Amino acid sequence: MTISKNNLYILEIIVNSFKNIFEPNVFKWILWTIFFTLIALGCLSYGIFSIIKSFISVDIPFIGGYIDNFLIYSSIFAIIWGSTILFVPLSTIIFSLFQENIIKNVEMKYYPASFKELDTKTTTFLIAGFKLLGWTIIIHVFLFPLAIFYGGAFWWAPLTIIINGYLLSKEYFEAVGLRRFGFSEVKTIKNKLLFPCWFYGLVSAILFLIPIINLFIPAILTLCMLHLFNRNLESGPKPD
């Protein structure tokens, strides 16, 4: 697989991806993605609260009620923290249910030759979601204790964003590429497009922290990677 030497149009691709999500044939599937993501997030939050609530029962005269209240507030914090951490893999897994409906509408419009060229795989984002879940657990198991004892949020937040940005760029680009090509070919393309991939991943890692906006990020990041992938191959049309 050969990469052309043309410009990468990094910012233009972002603009086009934002425009794409509001195209009727795409937006309806994004709404379904958001709907099921919210349901899954609600179930996750309720599950975390139920587990923690089952351990809250302090029967100490005079102060037992205060401890219960403290533990309940702590469980609310745990819900927010847990759902925030797990939102990225959760939303990616939900997105996988609708990935082809969203991607194929964009491919048919901008890259018709590429769309007809090969059969596509339909589970790449599901696999990416579970890989992100595994990486998320590993990152927080190893980094959270270090953050508590060495510097706290001063380096925890930016380091987490940088790591998540890299993981997002890796998993989303591979999920787009592996729909059509083998892993070795996708890896070669990704290495040559390392900076724009990482840039999109880093921006997405930041936007994933913003409520409401983060519901659209799986689709936007996917479309960024899709345009980047197609526009830097040897041939193929470019978005308007």
RABEL-V561853 format. One record per pair of residues at least 12 apart in sequence whose ideal C-beta (glycine too) atoms are under 8 Angstrom apart, sorted by sequence separation. I is the first residue (numbers start at 1). J is the second residue. D is the distance in Angstrom with one decimal. If there is no record, write none. Layout:
i:j:d
I:J:D
I:J:D
//
This chain:
i:j:d
56:68:5.9
144:156:7.8
174:186:5.6
177:189:6.2
227:239:6.1
58:71:7.2
143:156:6.9
173:186:7.5
174:187:7.8
177:190:7.0
204:217:5.3
56:71:4.5
55:71:7.9
56:72:6.4
104:120:7.8
143:159:7.1
174:190:6.8
204:220:7.4
143:160:7.1
173:190:5.2
204:221:4.5
52:71:7.6
53:72:7.5
56:75:7.1
100:120:6.8
170:190:7.3
173:193:7.6
201:221:7.4
139:160:7.1
200:221:6.1
52:74:7.6
53:75:6.2
100:122:5.4
52:75:3.9
99:122:7.0
139:163:6.0
173:197:5.0
200:224:4.7
99:124:7.3
139:164:7.9
200:225:6.6
49:75:5.7
52:78:5.8
99:125:4.6
48:75:7.6
49:76:7.6
96:123:6.8
170:197:7.5
96:124:7.7
169:197:4.2
172:200:7.8
197:225:7.2
200:228:7.3
96:125:3.7
169:198:4.9
172:201:7.1
48:78:6.0
49:79:5.4
95:125:5.6
96:126:3.8
169:199:7.9
48:79:4.9
169:200:6.1
170:201:7.4
197:228:7.1
93:125:7.7
96:128:7.5
135:167:5.3
166:198:6.3
168:200:7.9
169:201:2.8
172:204:7.9
196:228:5.7
92:125:6.0
93:126:6.2
96:129:5.9
165:198:6.5
168:201:3.9
169:202:7.5
45:79:4.8
48:82:5.0
95:129:7.5
167:201:7.3
48:83:7.2
94:129:7.9
132:167:6.3
166:201:6.1
193:228:6.1
92:128:5.8
93:129:3.4
132:168:7.6
165:201:4.2
166:202:7.9
168:204:5.2
193:229:7.9
45:82:7.8
92:129:3.7
93:130:6.9
164:201:7.7
165:202:3.4
168:205:5.8
44:82:7.4
45:83:5.2
165:203:7.7
44:83:5.7
90:129:7.6
132:171:5.6
165:204:7.1
193:232:6.1
89:129:5.1
92:132:5.7
93:133:7.6
131:171:5.7
162:202:7.1
165:205:4.0
168:208:7.9
189:229:6.9
192:232:7.8
89:130:7.2
161:202:7.1
164:205:4.1
165:206:7.9
41:83:5.9
44:86:6.4
89:132:4.0
90:133:7.9
128:171:4.2
162:205:7.8
189:232:7.6
88:132:5.8
89:133:3.7
128:172:6.6
161:205:4.9
164:208:7.4
189:233:7.9
161:206:6.1
41:87:6.9
44:90:6.6
128:174:6.9
176:222:6.5
86:133:7.3
89:136:5.7
128:175:4.2
175:222:7.5
88:136:6.7
127:175:7.3
161:209:7.9
41:90:6.6
172:221:5.2
176:225:4.5
40:90:5.7
86:136:6.7
124:174:7.5
125:175:4.8
172:222:6.1
175:225:7.8
176:226:5.2
85:136:6.2
124:175:4.1
124:176:7.4
173:225:4.8
177:229:5.8
37:90:7.0
168:221:6.5
172:225:5.0
176:229:5.3
37:91:5.0
40:94:5.7
124:178:4.8
85:140:6.2
124:179:5.3
173:228:7.5
173:229:7.0
37:94:4.6
121:178:6.4
122:179:7.8
33:91:7.9
36:94:5.1
37:95:7.8
121:179:5.1
120:179:4.4
121:180:7.9
120:180:6.0
33:94:6.0
36:97:6.9
33:95:5.4
118:180:4.9
117:180:7.4
33:97:7.5
33:98:5.1
32:98:5.9
114:180:7.7
30:98:7.9
29:98:4.7
33:102:7.7
29:101:4.4
30:102:6.7
29:102:4.9
103:176:7.5
26:102:5.6
29:105:7.8
88:164:6.8
99:175:7.9
103:179:7.5
26:105:5.1
92:171:7.6
25:105:4.5
26:106:6.6
88:168:7.2
23:105:7.2
20:106:5.5
23:109:7.9
125:222:7.5
114:230:5.7
102:219:6.0
106:223:6.1
110:227:7.4
103:222:6.7
107:226:7.3
111:230:4.7
114:233:7.8
88:208:5.5
102:222:7.0
103:223:7.9
106:226:6.2
110:230:7.2
87:208:6.6
102:223:7.7
113:235:7.5
114:236:5.6
91:214:7.3
95:218:4.1
99:222:7.2
103:226:6.0
107:230:7.7
113:236:6.4
91:215:7.3
94:218:7.9
95:219:6.8
113:237:7.6
84:209:7.3
111:236:5.4
112:237:7.6
91:217:7.4
92:218:5.7
111:237:6.3
87:214:6.5
91:218:5.0
95:222:7.1
110:237:6.2
110:238:7.6
110:239:4.9
38:215:7.5
37:215:6.2
1:181:6.7
34:215:4.7
33:215:8.0
34:216:7.5
13:196:7.8
1:185:4.5
8:193:7.3
33:218:7.0
3:189:6.3
10:196:5.0
14:200:7.6
30:216:6.8
33:219:6.6
1:188:6.0
1:189:5.9
8:196:5.2
3:192:4.8
10:199:6.3
14:203:7.8
30:219:5.0
3:193:7.2
10:200:8.0
26:219:7.7
21:216:6.3
21:219:5.4
21:220:6.1
18:220:6.5
21:223:7.0
17:220:5.2
20:223:5.1
17:223:3.9
16:223:7.6
17:224:4.7
14:224:6.1
17:227:6.4
13:224:5.5
16:227:6.0
13:227:4.5
13:228:5.8
13:231:7.2
8:228:7.1
9:231:6.6
8:231:7.8
16:239:4.5
8:232:6.6
16:240:7.8
6:231:7.7
6:232:7.2
13:239:7.7
12:239:7.9
4:232:6.0
3:232:5.4
4:233:6.6
9:238:7.6
3:233:7.0
4:234:5.4
2:233:7.7
3:234:7.7
4:235:7.9
1:233:7.4
2:234:5.2
//
